[in-house]
Amino acid sequence: MSRTVTVHTDGASRGNPGQASIAFVIDGLTDQPIKEARAIGVFSNNQAEYQALIAALERLIEEDIRDRSIAIFMDSELVVRQLNGEYRVKNAELRARFQRAAELIGELKGRSNEVRLNSLRRERNSEADRLANQALDGKL
């Protein structure tokens, strides 16, 4: 494996369900981090967390990266544990998002990438969290 790509994602929802946003920060592909954030409508927090991860995975695929070690960090322990096979996906609303994320991870792995999902505390995910909140506030 060559360089490591680090990805931080966050999904936010005010009201749960309520107005929601997603954000991600990708380091290690270019000289500057790739950042994206946007409002996505009305969703639950868990749905927004999955959507943020899916958006970041789609961006990685668009970049056509190969032979990389991809470390993904998010503050949703539920999403990480579901995708790592530790928890079952019981919620029907999350099942399609889980399947899409798993497909995208599989596609990245099929391009000789190593993909690791990790949960971390919100304060250690501050840039993605800040971007998601700015998107909710309409400040982007």
Backbone as JSON Lines, residues from 0, in Angstrom:
{"i":0,"aa":"M","n":[0.84,-1.19,0.0],"ca":[0.0,0.0,0.0],"c":[0.88,1.24,0.0]}
{"i":1,"aa":"S","n":[0.45,2.2,-0.76],"ca":[1.16,3.48,-0.75],"c":[0.53,4.4,0.27]}
{"i":2,"aa":"R","n":[0.45,5.65,-0.02],"ca":[-0.03,6.64,0.94],"c":[-1.38,6.3,1.56]}
{"i":3,"aa":"T","n":[-1.53,6.78,2.77],"ca":[-2.79,6.63,3.48],"c":[-3.7,7.81,3.15]}
{"i":4,"aa":"V","n":[-4.96,7.5,2.94],"ca":[-5.99,8.51,2.75],"c":[-6.84,8.49,4.02]}
{"i":5,"aa":"T","n":[-7.03,9.64,4.62],"ca":[-7.82,9.76,5.83],"c":[-9.12,10.51,5.51]}
{"i":6,"aa":"V","n":[-10.23,9.94,5.96],"ca":[-11.54,10.52,5.69],"c":[-12.27,10.71,7.01]}
{"i":7,"aa":"H","n":[-12.79,11.91,7.23],"ca":[-13.66,12.19,8.38],"c":[-15.03,12.56,7.82]}
{"i":8,"aa":"T","n":[-16.07,11.91,8.32],"ca":[-17.42,12.23,7.87],"c":[-18.3,12.57,9.06]}
{"i":9,"aa":"D","n":[-19.36,13.33,8.79],"ca":[-20.35,13.62,9.83],"c":[-21.69,13.91,9.18]}
{"i":10,"aa":"G","n":[-22.72,13.42,9.8],"ca":[-24.09,13.74,9.43],"c":[-24.75,14.38,10.63]}
{"i":11,"aa":"A","n":[-25.58,15.37,10.39],"ca":[-26.24,16.08,11.49],"c":[-27.73,16.2,11.18]}
{"i":12,"aa":"S","n":[-28.52,16.18,12.24],"ca":[-29.96,16.35,12.1],"c":[-30.47,17.13,13.3]}
{"i":13,"aa":"R","n":[-31.22,18.17,13.02],"ca":[-31.82,18.94,14.11],"c":[-33.29,18.59,14.17]}
{"i":14,"aa":"G","n":[-33.63,17.82,15.18],"ca":[-35.0,17.38,15.36],"c":[-35.12,15.87,15.36]}
{"i":15,"aa":"N","n":[-34.3,15.21,14.63],"ca":[-34.15,13.75,14.58],"c":[-35.47,12.99,14.52]}
{"i":16,"aa":"P","n":[-36.19,12.95,13.42],"ca":[-35.78,13.54,12.15],"c":[-36.03,15.05,12.12]}
{"i":17,"aa":"G","n":[-35.24,15.68,11.31],"ca":[-35.33,17.12,11.14],"c":[-34.43,17.54,10.0]}
{"i":18,"aa":"Q","n":[-34.24,18.83,9.88],"ca":[-33.34,19.34,8.84],"c":[-31.97,18.71,9.05]}
{"i":19,"aa":"A","n":[-31.4,18.18,7.98],"ca":[-30.16,17.42,8.09],"c":[-29.11,17.92,7.11]}
{"i":20,"aa":"S","n":[-27.87,17.58,7.43],"ca":[-26.75,17.93,6.56],"c":[-25.69,16.84,6.63]}
{"i":21,"aa":"I","n":[-24.78,16.9,5.67],"ca":[-23.65,15.97,5.64],"c":[-22.38,16.76,5.4]}
{"i":22,"aa":"A","n":[-21.26,16.16,5.81],"ca":[-19.96,16.76,5.55],"c":[-18.91,15.68,5.54]}
{"i":23,"aa":"F","n":[-17.85,15.93,4.75],"ca":[-16.69,15.06,4.82],"c":[-15.43,15.86,4.51]}
{"i":24,"aa":"V","n":[-14.31,15.34,5.03],"ca":[-13.0,15.91,4.79],"c":[-12.09,14.74,4.41]}
{"i":25,"aa":"I","n":[-11.45,14.84,3.24],"ca":[-10.55,13.8,2.76],"c":[-9.14,14.38,2.72]}
{"i":26,"aa":"D","n":[-8.22,13.75,3.44],"ca":[-6.81,14.15,3.45],"c":[-5.98,13.06,2.79]}
{"i":27,"aa":"G","n":[-4.95,13.48,2.06],"ca":[-4.02,12.52,1.5],"c":[-4.16,12.28,0.01]}
{"i":28,"aa":"L","n":[-5.1,12.93,-0.64],"ca":[-5.24,12.78,-2.09],"c":[-4.58,13.91,-2.85]}
{"i":29,"aa":"T","n":[-4.68,15.11,-2.31],"ca":[-4.1,16.29,-2.95],"c":[-3.33,17.08,-1.9]}
{"i":30,"aa":"D","n":[-2.72,18.16,-2.32],"ca":[-1.97,19.0,-1.38],"c":[-2.87,19.59,-0.3]}
{"i":31,"aa":"Q","n":[-4.1,19.88,-0.66],"ca":[-5.07,20.46,0.27],"c":[-6.18,19.45,0.55]}
{"i":32,"aa":"P","n":[-6.76,19.47,1.75],"ca":[-7.89,18.56,2.02],"c":[-9.06,18.84,1.08]}
{"i":33,"aa":"I","n":[-9.76,17.79,0.73],"ca":[-11.0,17.92,-0.05],"c":[-12.12,17.99,0.97]}
{"i":34,"aa":"K","n":[-12.89,19.07,0.92],"ca":[-13.98,19.28,1.89],"c":[-15.28,19.47,1.14]}
{"i":35,"aa":"E","n":[-16.32,18.85,1.69],"ca":[-17.65,19.04,1.11],"c":[-18.68,19.01,2.22]}
{"i":36,"aa":"A","n":[-19.67,19.86,2.11],"ca":[-20.76,19.9,3.09],"c":[-21.99,20.45,2.4]}
{"i":37,"aa":"R","n":[-23.14,19.92,2.77],"ca":[-24.39,20.43,2.2],"c":[-25.58,19.97,3.02]}
{"i":38,"aa":"A","n":[-26.66,20.74,2.95],"ca":[-27.93,20.35,3.56],"c":[-28.55,19.29,2.66]}
{"i":39,"aa":"I","n":[-29.28,18.35,3.25],"ca":[-29.85,17.25,2.47],"c":[-31.35,17.06,2.67]}
{"i":40,"aa":"G","n":[-32.0,17.94,3.43],"ca":[-33.44,17.8,3.64],"c":[-33.75,17.25,5.02]}
{"i":41,"aa":"V","n":[-34.87,16.57,5.16],"ca":[-35.31,16.06,6.46],"c":[-34.97,14.58,6.58]}
{"i":42,"aa":"F","n":[-34.11,14.28,7.54],"ca":[-33.68,12.91,7.79],"c":[-33.37,12.74,9.27]}
{"i":43,"aa":"S","n":[-33.26,11.49,9.71],"ca":[-32.81,11.2,11.06],"c":[-31.29,11.38,11.12]}
{"i":44,"aa":"N","n":[-30.76,11.44,12.31],"ca":[-29.31,11.58,12.46],"c":[-28.58,10.37,11.86]}
{"i":45,"aa":"N","n":[-29.09,9.16,12.12],"ca":[-28.42,7.97,11.58],"c":[-28.47,7.94,10.05]}
{"i":46,"aa":"Q","n":[-29.59,8.37,9.47],"ca":[-29.67,8.44,8.01],"c":[-28.65,9.45,7.48]}
{"i":47,"aa":"A","n":[-28.52,10.59,8.15],"ca":[-27.56,11.6,7.73],"c":[-26.12,11.09,7.86]}
{"i":48,"aa":"E","n":[-25.84,10.34,8.91],"ca":[-24.5,9.77,9.08],"c":[-24.17,8.84,7.92]}
{"i":49,"aa":"Y","n":[-25.11,7.98,7.55],"ca":[-24.89,7.1,6.4],"c":[-24.71,7.9,5.12]}
{"i":50,"aa":"Q","n":[-25.53,8.94,4.93],"ca":[-25.44,9.74,3.7],"c":[-24.09,10.44,3.6]}
{"i":51,"aa":"A","n":[-23.56,10.9,4.73],"ca":[-22.24,11.54,4.72],"c":[-21.17,10.54,4.31]}
{"i":52,"aa":"L","n":[-21.24,9.34,4.86],"ca":[-20.28,8.3,4.5],"c":[-20.39,7.94,3.02]}
{"i":53,"aa":"I","n":[-21.61,7.78,2.53],"ca":[-21.83,7.44,1.13],"c":[-21.26,8.52,0.22]}
{"i":54,"aa":"A","n":[-21.49,9.78,0.55],"ca":[-20.97,10.89,-0.26],"c":[-19.44,10.84,-0.32]}
{"i":55,"aa":"A","n":[-18.8,10.58,0.81],"ca":[-17.34,10.5,0.84],"c":[-16.84,9.31,0.04]}
{"i":56,"aa":"L","n":[-17.5,8.16,0.17],"ca":[-17.1,6.98,-0.6],"c":[-17.26,7.21,-2.09]}
{"i":57,"aa":"E","n":[-18.35,7.85,-2.49],"ca":[-18.56,8.16,-3.91],"c":[-17.46,9.08,-4.43]}
{"i":58,"aa":"R","n":[-17.05,10.04,-3.61],"ca":[-15.98,10.95,-4.02],"c":[-14.67,10.19,-4.19]}
{"i":59,"aa":"L","n":[-14.38,9.26,-3.28],"ca":[-13.16,8.46,-3.4],"c":[-13.18,7.64,-4.69]}
{"i":60,"aa":"I","n":[-14.33,7.11,-5.04],"ca":[-14.45,6.33,-6.27],"c":[-14.27,7.23,-7.49]}
{"i":61,"aa":"E","n":[-14.85,8.43,-7.45],"ca":[-14.67,9.4,-8.54],"c":[-13.19,9.73,-8.75]}
{"i":62,"aa":"E","n":[-12.44,9.77,-7.67],"ca":[-11.01,10.07,-7.74],"c":[-10.21,8.89,-8.28]}
{"i":63,"aa":"D","n":[-10.86,7.73,-8.43],"ca":[-10.26,6.52,-8.99],"c":[-8.97,6.12,-8.26]}
{"i":64,"aa":"I","n":[-9.03,6.15,-6.94],"ca":[-7.84,5.79,-6.18],"c":[-7.66,4.27,-6.15]}
{"i":65,"aa":"R","n":[-6.41,3.87,-6.13],"ca":[-6.05,2.45,-6.12],"c":[-4.83,2.25,-5.23]}
{"i":66,"aa":"D","n":[-4.74,1.06,-4.67],"ca":[-3.58,0.68,-3.85],"c":[-3.32,1.65,-2.71]}
{"i":67,"aa":"R","n":[-4.36,2.04,-2.04],"ca":[-4.24,2.97,-0.91],"c":[-4.77,2.32,0.36]}
{"i":68,"aa":"S","n":[-4.34,2.83,1.45],"ca":[-4.9,2.49,2.75],"c":[-5.85,3.63,3.11]}
{"i":69,"aa":"I","n":[-7.13,3.32,3.23],"ca":[-8.16,4.34,3.48],"c":[-8.66,4.17,4.91]}
{"i":70,"aa":"A","n":[-8.44,5.17,5.74],"ca":[-8.9,5.16,7.13],"c":[-10.07,6.14,7.24]}
{"i":71,"aa":"I","n":[-11.24,5.6,7.54],"ca":[-12.45,6.42,7.64],"c":[-12.82,6.56,9.11]}
{"i":72,"aa":"F","n":[-13.05,7.8,9.52],"ca":[-13.4,8.11,10.9],"c":[-14.74,8.82,10.92]}
{"i":73,"aa":"M","n":[-15.61,8.38,11.83],"ca":[-16.9,9.04,12.0],"c":[-17.33,8.88,13.45]}
{"i":74,"aa":"D","n":[-18.18,9.79,13.91],"ca":[-18.6,9.72,15.31],"c":[-19.88,8.91,15.51]}
{"i":75,"aa":"S","n":[-20.32,8.2,14.48],"ca":[-21.48,7.32,14.61],"c":[-21.0,5.89,14.87]}
{"i":76,"aa":"E","n":[-21.0,5.52,16.13],"ca":[-20.61,4.16,16.5],"c":[-21.56,3.14,15.86]}
{"i":77,"aa":"L","n":[-22.85,3.48,15.75],"ca":[-23.83,2.57,15.16],"c":[-23.45,2.23,13.72]}
{"i":78,"aa":"V","n":[-23.19,3.24,12.9],"ca":[-22.87,3.01,11.48],"c":[-21.58,2.19,11.36]}
{"i":79,"aa":"V","n":[-20.57,2.55,12.12],"ca":[-19.3,1.81,12.06],"c":[-19.51,0.36,12.46]}
{"i":80,"aa":"R","n":[-20.22,0.13,13.54],"ca":[-20.42,-1.26,14.0],"c":[-21.29,-2.06,13.03]}
{"i":81,"aa":"Q","n":[-22.27,-1.41,12.41],"ca":[-23.08,-2.11,11.42],"c":[-22.22,-2.51,10.22]}
{"i":82,"aa":"L","n":[-21.44,-1.59,9.71],"ca":[-20.62,-1.89,8.53],"c":[-19.46,-2.83,8.84]}
{"i":83,"aa":"N","n":[-19.01,-2.86,10.08],"ca":[-17.96,-3.81,10.48],"c":[-18.53,-5.17,10.86]}
{"i":84,"aa":"G","n":[-19.87,-5.32,10.76],"ca":[-20.5,-6.61,11.02],"c":[-20.74,-6.92,12.49]}
{"i":85,"aa":"E","n":[-20.59,-5.94,13.36],"ca":[-20.79,-6.16,14.79],"c":[-22.26,-6.01,15.19]}
{"i":86,"aa":"Y","n":[-23.01,-5.18,14.49],"ca":[-24.44,-4.97,14.74],"c":[-25.21,-5.31,13.47]}
{"i":87,"aa":"R","n":[-26.39,-5.85,13.66],"ca":[-27.3,-6.05,12.53],"c":[-28.01,-4.74,12.22]}
{"i":88,"aa":"V","n":[-28.47,-4.62,10.98],"ca":[-29.23,-3.44,10.58],"c":[-30.71,-3.8,10.73]}
{"i":89,"aa":"K","n":[-31.32,-3.36,11.8],"ca":[-32.71,-3.69,12.08],"c":[-33.68,-2.69,11.48]}
{"i":90,"aa":"N","n":[-33.24,-1.44,11.34],"ca":[-34.1,-0.36,10.87],"c":[-34.2,-0.39,9.34]}
{"i":91,"aa":"A","n":[-35.42,-0.53,8.85],"ca":[-35.63,-0.59,7.39],"c":[-35.17,0.68,6.69]}
{"i":92,"aa":"E","n":[-35.28,1.83,7.34],"ca":[-34.85,3.1,6.75],"c":[-33.34,3.14,6.53]}
{"i":93,"aa":"L","n":[-32.6,2.39,7.33],"ca":[-31.14,2.39,7.21],"c":[-30.62,1.28,6.3]}
{"i":94,"aa":"R","n":[-31.44,0.27,6.06],"ca":[-30.97,-0.91,5.32],"c":[-30.44,-0.56,3.92]}
{"i":95,"aa":"A","n":[-31.17,0.26,3.16],"ca":[-30.72,0.62,1.81],"c":[-29.42,1.43,1.86]}
{"i":96,"aa":"R","n":[-29.31,2.3,2.84],"ca":[-28.09,3.09,2.98],"c":[-26.91,2.2,3.38]}
{"i":97,"aa":"F","n":[-27.17,1.26,4.28],"ca":[-26.15,0.28,4.67],"c":[-25.67,-0.49,3.44]}
{"i":98,"aa":"Q","n":[-26.62,-0.97,2.64],"ca":[-26.26,-1.75,1.45],"c":[-25.46,-0.92,0.46]}
{"i":99,"aa":"R","n":[-25.85,0.34,0.26],"ca":[-25.11,1.21,-0.66],"c":[-23.69,1.46,-0.15]}
{"i":100,"aa":"A","n":[-23.55,1.76,1.13],"ca":[-22.22,1.98,1.69],"c":[-21.37,0.72,1.56]}
{"i":101,"aa":"A","n":[-21.94,-0.44,1.83],"ca":[-21.2,-1.7,1.72],"c":[-20.76,-1.95,0.28]}
{"i":102,"aa":"E","n":[-21.63,-1.64,-0.69],"ca":[-21.26,-1.78,-2.11],"c":[-20.09,-0.88,-2.48]}
{"i":103,"aa":"L","n":[-20.13,0.35,-2.02],"ca":[-19.07,1.31,-2.34],"c":[-17.75,0.89,-1.69]}
{"i":104,"aa":"I","n":[-17.82,0.41,-0.46],"ca":[-16.61,-0.09,0.21],"c":[-16.07,-1.28,-0.57]}
{"i":105,"aa":"G","n":[-16.96,-2.16,-1.01],"ca":[-16.53,-3.3,-1.82],"c":[-15.87,-2.88,-3.11]}
{"i":106,"aa":"E","n":[-16.41,-1.83,-3.74],"ca":[-15.81,-1.33,-4.98],"c":[-14.41,-0.77,-4.72]}
{"i":107,"aa":"L","n":[-14.24,-0.05,-3.63],"ca":[-12.92,0.47,-3.29],"c":[-11.94,-0.67,-3.0]}
{"i":108,"aa":"K","n":[-12.4,-1.67,-2.29],"ca":[-11.54,-2.82,-2.0],"c":[-11.19,-3.57,-3.28]}
{"i":109,"aa":"G","n":[-12.11,-3.61,-4.22],"ca":[-11.86,-4.25,-5.51],"c":[-10.81,-3.53,-6.33]}
{"i":110,"aa":"R","n":[-10.5,-2.31,-5.96],"ca":[-9.44,-1.53,-6.63],"c":[-8.14,-1.6,-5.82]}
{"i":111,"aa":"S","n":[-8.0,-2.66,-5.05],"ca":[-6.8,-2.92,-4.24],"c":[-6.57,-1.89,-3.14]}
{"i":112,"aa":"N","n":[-7.65,-1.34,-2.62],"ca":[-7.54,-0.43,-1.48],"c":[-7.88,-1.2,-0.21]}
{"i":113,"aa":"E","n":[-7.24,-0.82,0.86],"ca":[-7.6,-1.32,2.18],"c":[-8.51,-0.27,2.8]}
{"i":114,"aa":"V","n":[-9.68,-0.68,3.32],"ca":[-10.63,0.28,3.9],"c":[-10.9,-0.11,5.34]}
{"i":115,"aa":"R","n":[-10.67,0.84,6.25],"ca":[-10.95,0.62,7.67],"c":[-11.9,1.7,8.18]}
{"i":116,"aa":"L","n":[-12.96,1.26,8.85],"ca":[-13.93,2.18,9.45],"c":[-13.68,2.24,10.95]}
{"i":117,"aa":"N","n":[-13.64,3.46,11.47],"ca":[-13.35,3.68,12.89],"c":[-14.31,4.68,13.47]}
{"i":118,"aa":"S","n":[-14.76,4.43,14.69],"ca":[-15.58,5.43,15.37],"c":[-14.68,6.24,16.31]}
{"i":119,"aa":"L","n":[-15.05,7.48,16.5],"ca":[-14.31,8.35,17.4],"c":[-15.28,9.32,18.04]}
{"i":120,"aa":"R","n":[-14.86,9.94,19.09],"ca":[-15.7,10.9,19.79],"c":[-15.9,12.16,18.94]}
{"i":121,"aa":"R","n":[-17.04,12.79,19.1],"ca":[-17.39,13.96,18.3],"c":[-16.3,15.04,18.35]}
{"i":122,"aa":"E","n":[-15.73,15.27,19.51],"ca":[-14.71,16.32,19.6],"c":[-13.45,15.99,18.8]}
{"i":123,"aa":"R","n":[-13.25,14.73,18.45],"ca":[-12.1,14.33,17.62],"c":[-12.46,14.37,16.13]}
{"i":124,"aa":"N","n":[-13.7,14.73,15.84],"ca":[-14.19,14.82,14.47],"c":[-14.62,16.26,14.19]}
{"i":125,"aa":"S","n":[-13.89,17.2,14.73],"ca":[-14.35,18.59,14.81],"c":[-14.53,19.26,13.45]}
{"i":126,"aa":"E","n":[-13.65,19.01,12.49],"ca":[-13.77,19.7,11.19],"c":[-15.02,19.26,10.44]}
{"i":127,"aa":"A","n":[-15.27,17.95,10.37],"ca":[-16.47,17.46,9.69],"c":[-17.72,17.93,10.45]}
{"i":128,"aa":"D","n":[-17.68,17.9,11.77],"ca":[-18.81,18.35,12.58],"c":[-19.08,19.83,12.34]}
{"i":129,"aa":"R","n":[-18.03,20.64,12.3],"ca":[-18.18,22.08,12.06],"c":[-18.8,22.34,10.69]}
{"i":130,"aa":"L","n":[-18.32,21.63,9.68],"ca":[-18.85,21.81,8.32],"c":[-20.32,21.39,8.24]}
{"i":131,"aa":"A","n":[-20.67,20.27,8.88],"ca":[-22.07,19.81,8.86],"c":[-22.98,20.86,9.52]}
{"i":132,"aa":"N","n":[-22.52,21.44,10.63],"ca":[-23.33,22.46,11.3],"c":[-23.41,23.74,10.49]}
{"i":133,"aa":"Q","n":[-22.34,24.12,9.81],"ca":[-22.39,25.3,8.95],"c":[-23.38,25.07,7.81]}
{"i":134,"aa":"A","n":[-23.41,23.86,7.26],"ca":[-24.37,23.57,6.19],"c":[-25.8,23.67,6.7]}
{"i":135,"aa":"L","n":[-26.03,23.21,7.92],"ca":[-27.38,23.33,8.51],"c":[-27.75,24.79,8.73]}
{"i":136,"aa":"D","n":[-26.78,25.58,9.1],"ca":[-27.03,27.0,9.38],"c":[-27.07,27.85,8.1]}
{"i":137,"aa":"G","n":[-26.81,27.22,6.93],"ca":[-26.79,27.96,5.68],"c":[-25.6,28.89,5.55]}
{"i":138,"aa":"K","n":[-24.49,28.55,6.19],"ca":[-23.32,29.44,6.2],"c":[-22.21,28.97,5.26]}
{"i":139,"aa":"L","n":[-22.54,28.13,4.31],"ca":[-21.52,27.67,3.34],"c":[-21.75,28.29,2.0]}
